[in-house]
Structure formats: structure tokens, C-alpha cells
Amino acid sequence: MILSSFKVLALICVTLCFLAKISAQKDVPAKKETDIPEVLVVGVYHMANPGQDIFNTKVDDVLTQKRQKEMEEVLAVLQKFKPTKIAVEQSSQRSLDQRYTKYLAGEYTLTANEVDQIGLRLAKMLGLSSVCACDADGDFPFPRLQKYAKATDRSVDLDEIMNGGWGAMAKQQTEFLRSHSILETLRFINSDQNVARDVGLYYRLAHFGEPFDFAGPDLLAEWYRRNLRIFNNVTKLAERSDERILVIFGAGHLGWLRQAFEADPTFRLRKLDEYVPKP
């Protein structure tokens, strides 16, 4: 009888502890979407066709009536993210501020550059006081890598990565843009598969090297250094926990910036496709 009473008492205690635990959990507020800053990194092709990369997507005139209508579609999608800050691939904040001030005053005609077409236009639509210059200088010692490949009879291997990899990607994007809208092209560029392919080619360059001449790893390290500096610049824009930062950079930076923000527990990474209307 005493043993039975003890079992009942023990069961009551366990039940009370369980109920207390549930009650305590209910008192703890669920983590809200605004608990940490959010970052949407969008990789773009260079719309003004500056030809500054080793391989470049060949683009048509984004200022035509057809492409401008498509640009409005892009801006409408990005607006859904509700950015509080816009970071662009520009080094001089002073120059960017002057340009944006003139644009707001109706004294500046937008160029085909994506900083103007996306950054300045969207900032004005959202009523933002400025656009943020977040680029960083960096070295890209490709001639050294070429020299190493030649000295070790691996020029063919390097050419396969450069022309067979990035060259083929640039050609593919050029062909895609010809038959698709700007938004469709940006979705293609920002797809996980495309991003992984680009990052993977950089890691293949790291195979070129040996003690006393790590040409490939050093090139990758320099590229990584530049992107981490850009990352650092963007993080400084998060002045509040509910900050929503839109990052507009060339597609080559996309995988590395995504990687950085995804690994950083103080930011929540968002992707373009989350804001594109589903068919």
C-alpha cells in the first residue's frame, strides 16, 4: 500500500514538472524574423558592358523601352524585400552621394550601369536618403598563375578552366539574356547551381601551385580577401536588428558573399527567388 502511494506521488511530481516545463517554454517568446538583420545578396551582370573582367557577358542596351519595362519588373521584385539600406559595387561614397543627390534633384540622367539602374532607382522609390558604396580594392595576380602553368606544362589545364569554365558561362549567360527578360536572367545567375559552378572554378585554380610558388592558392586568397573586405563593409550598415540590406554586386562576388553571410550567425541570408512571384 505504501509502495503504491509512493508510485502515485512520483507520477504526480513528474507530471507537475512536465507541465511546468511546458509553461516555461510558452513564456519564452518565439524568435521573430526581425531579431537579426537580413541580407539579400543579388549577383548581376554588368549592364553597361565595361569589359573589365577576363570574361564578360555581352549585353544589349538596357536603356531601350523593352529593357526598361523589364527593369521595372526587377525593381518591383526587389521592393518586396523592403530594403532599409542598399549596398552597391562602388568604392567612393562621396562620388555616389553626389550622383544620388543630383538624381533626386532631377539633374542627373541615369546610365546603363546597374548601380544607377537598380541602386539609385530603387533607393528613390523607397525614399532612402543614400545608397551605400561597399566595394573594396583587391589584387588578382592572374599573370603569375599563367606563368606557373606555363612553367609546369599545365597551360592546357588552365585554359580548360578559364575558357571551358568561365568562358562557357559568359557565353551561356549572353545567349540566355538574348531570349529572356532581365529578371529571368538574374534568376538564372543567382540559381544555386550557377553559383556553385562559379565558386567551384575558383577552387580548381587552387590546384596550381607547390611549395615556394603557391600561385593558385594565392590568387584564390586574394579574391577571398577582397570579398571579405566587401563583407566587412556591408556588416557595418547593420545599425539596427531590423535592418534589411540589399547587396547589388557583380555575379563573381555572389557565391563568396552568400557564403560569408550564411556562416555569420548575426545575419539572416535571403535569396532572390524568395521574392519572385510563383507561376
WOBEL-V364460 format. One record per residue. RES is the residue in three letters. PHI is phi in degrees with one decimal (* if undefined). NEAR is the number of other ideal C-beta (glycine too) atoms within 8 Angstrom. Layout:
BEGIN
<<RES:PHI:NEAR> <RES:PHI:NEAR>>
END
This chain:
BEGIN
<<MET:*:4> <ILE:-63.8:5> <LEU:-63.5:6> <SER:-64.1:7> <SER:-63.8:8> <PHE:-64.3:8> <LYS:-64.6:8> <VAL:-64.5:8> <LEU:-63.8:8> <ALA:-64.6:8> <LEU:-63.3:8> <ILE:-63.5:8> <CYS:-63.4:8> <VAL:-62.6:8> <THR:-63.1:8> <LEU:-64.5:8> <CYS:-64.7:8> <PHE:-63.7:8> <LEU:-65.8:8> <ALA:-66.2:8> <LYS:-64.7:8> <ILE:-62.1:8> <SER:-63.3:8> <ALA:-65.6:8> <GLN:-64.7:7> <LYS:-67.7:6> <ASP:-75.2:5> <VAL:-84.4:6> <PRO:-65.6:4> <ALA:-67.5:4> <LYS:-66.3:4> <LYS:-88.7:6> <GLU:-63.8:5> <THR:-95.2:6> <ASP:-67.1:6> <ILE:-134.5:8> <PRO:-62.7:13> <GLU:-111.5:13> <VAL:-129.8:14> <LEU:-111.2:16> <VAL:-96.4:12> <VAL:-117.5:13> <GLY:-86.8:13> <VAL:-126.9:13> <TYR:-84.7:12> <HIS:-77.9:14> <MET:-72.4:11> <ALA:-91.5:9> <ASN:55.5:9> <PRO:-72.7:6> <GLY:67.7:5> <GLN:-89.9:5> <ASP:-92.1:8> <ILE:-63.8:5> <PHE:-123.6:8> <ASN:-130.7:10> <THR:-72.0:9> <LYS:-83.3:6> <VAL:-118.3:11> <ASP:-90.4:7> <ASP:-75.3:7> <VAL:-72.6:13> <LEU:-88.1:6> <THR:-68.2:8> <GLN:-58.8:5> <LYS:-62.8:6> <ARG:-69.8:12> <GLN:-66.4:10> <LYS:-65.7:8> <GLU:-67.0:11> <MET:-64.8:13> <GLU:-61.2:8> <GLU:-65.3:11> <VAL:-61.8:12> <LEU:-63.3:12> <ALA:-64.5:8> <VAL:-68.4:12> <LEU:-66.0:14> <GLN:-63.7:10> <LYS:-64.7:7> <PHE:-69.6:11> <LYS:57.6:7> <PRO:-62.9:13> <THR:-100.1:9> <LYS:-142.7:11> <ILE:-125.9:14> <ALA:-106.0:14> <VAL:-129.7:16> <GLU:-81.3:10> <GLN:-144.0:12> <SER:-93.5:6> <SER:-93.7:7> <GLN:-69.4:8> <ARG:-62.3:6> <SER:-63.3:9> <LEU:-67.3:15> <ASP:-61.7:9> <GLN:-63.0:8> <ARG:-64.2:11> <TYR:-67.0:12> <THR:-62.0:8> <LYS:-65.4:9> <TYR:-63.8:13> <LEU:-63.9:7> <ALA:-87.2:7> <GLY:76.8:5> <GLU:-109.9:5> <TYR:-137.2:8> <THR:-96.4:3> <LEU:-62.3:8> <THR:-91.5:7> <ALA:-79.0:10> <ASN:-58.3:9> <GLU:-64.5:14> <VAL:-62.8:13> <ASP:-74.3:13> <GLN:-65.3:14> <ILE:-107.0:15> <GLY:-60.7:13> <LEU:-69.0:14> <ARG:-64.5:12> <LEU:-69.0:14> <ALA:-60.9:12> <LYS:-66.0:10> <MET:-58.9:8> <LEU:-89.3:10> <GLY:73.5:4> <LEU:-77.7:11> <SER:-78.8:2> <SER:-159.8:8> <VAL:-117.5:13> <CYS:-99.7:11> <ALA:-83.5:12> <CYS:-125.5:13> <ASP:-73.4:11> <ALA:-141.3:10> <ASP:-70.6:5> <GLY:-165.2:9> <ASP:-94.3:5> <PHE:-138.1:7> <PRO:-75.0:10> <PHE:-69.2:8> <PRO:-56.1:6> <ARG:-63.1:10> <LEU:-66.0:14> <GLN:-60.7:10> <LYS:-63.3:9> <TYR:-65.0:14> <ALA:-60.2:13> <LYS:-66.2:9> <ALA:-68.0:6> <THR:-108.0:7> <ASP:56.9:5> <ARG:-122.2:10> <SER:-61.0:9> <VAL:-65.0:6> <ASP:-63.5:9> <LEU:-66.1:13> <ASP:-64.0:9> <GLU:-64.8:9> <ILE:-73.4:11> <MET:-71.9:11> <ASN:-80.5:8> <GLY:-74.6:8> <GLY:-99.7:12> <TRP:-67.6:12> <GLY:-61.8:10> <ALA:-67.2:9> <MET:-65.5:12> <ALA:-63.0:12> <LYS:-65.7:8> <GLN:-63.5:8> <GLN:-67.2:13> <THR:-61.9:11> <GLU:-66.4:8> <PHE:-64.3:11> <LEU:-62.5:13> <ARG:-61.4:7> <SER:-115.0:5> <HIS:-135.3:8> <SER:-76.6:7> <ILE:-62.5:12> <LEU:-62.1:11> <GLU:-61.3:9> <THR:-68.0:13> <LEU:-65.5:13> <ARG:-63.1:11> <PHE:-63.6:11> <ILE:-63.4:13> <ASN:-89.5:14> <SER:-64.7:9> <ASP:-56.9:5> <GLN:-63.5:6> <ASN:-67.0:11> <VAL:-64.4:13> <ALA:-63.4:9> <ARG:-63.9:10> <ASP:-64.7:14> <VAL:-63.0:11> <GLY:-61.3:8> <LEU:-65.9:11> <TYR:-62.8:10> <TYR:-67.2:8> <ARG:-67.4:9> <LEU:-64.3:13> <ALA:-70.1:11> <HIS:-76.0:6> <PHE:-90.6:13> <GLY:156.8:11> <GLU:-163.4:5> <PRO:-51.1:4> <PHE:80.5:3> <ASP:-155.0:7> <PHE:-85.7:8> <ALA:-59.4:14> <GLY:-68.4:13> <PRO:-58.3:9> <ASP:-68.1:11> <LEU:-63.1:15> <LEU:-62.4:12> <ALA:-63.9:8> <GLU:-66.8:12> <TRP:-65.8:12> <TYR:-66.0:9> <ARG:-59.9:9> <ARG:-61.2:12> <ASN:-68.3:12> <LEU:-69.8:10> <ARG:-69.0:10> <ILE:-62.5:14> <PHE:-55.4:12> <ASN:-59.9:9> <ASN:-61.9:12> <VAL:-68.5:13> <THR:-59.3:9> <LYS:-69.0:6> <LEU:-78.4:12> <ALA:-81.5:10> <GLU:-93.9:4> <ARG:-137.4:7> <SER:-70.9:7> <ASP:-100.5:7> <GLU:-66.1:12> <ARG:-129.9:13> <ILE:-104.6:16> <LEU:-96.3:14> <VAL:-111.1:12> <ILE:-113.1:13> <PHE:-138.6:16> <GLY:-56.3:11> <ALA:-58.1:11> <GLY:-63.7:7> <HIS:-88.3:12> <LEU:-56.2:16> <GLY:-60.4:10> <TRP:-74.0:13> <LEU:-71.3:15> <ARG:-58.8:12> <GLN:-57.0:9> <ALA:-66.1:11> <PHE:-72.0:12> <GLU:-69.4:7> <ALA:-81.4:6> <ASP:-81.8:8> <PRO:-71.1:4> <THR:-92.4:6> <PHE:-131.7:12> <ARG:-113.2:8> <LEU:-83.0:11> <ARG:-116.7:9> <LYS:-126.3:9> <LEU:-53.8:11> <ASP:-60.8:8> <GLU:-64.5:6> <TYR:-111.8:10> <VAL:-87.0:9> <PRO:-57.7:4> <LYS:-80.2:3> <PRO:-66.3:2>>
END
